[in-house]
Amino acid sequence: THITVTTVGEYRALPADQLAEAFRRYTTSPVTADADPASALETALKHQGDGVLFCAGSLYLAAAVKESIENRRE
């Protein structure tokens, strides 16, 4: 298991590095922080292996991930 965190939007968003630190306190899995959602998706895909990739967060994150996936297809 590998965890990748990112930040979406500026308003009220917790910076990715601070979010990663919070995850590290509660897991022994490796945690990567990337402030750019598209880059974070690429990082998560690299670590996915044969497993399933889960994306959890806000609707803003879902929109950013959807856009990144569509851009990868082009």
Secondary structure as UniProt FT lines:
FT   STRAND          3..5
FT   TURN            11..12
FT   HELIX           16..26
FT   STRAND          31..33
FT   HELIX           37..48
FT   TURN            49..50
FT   HELIX           59..73
//
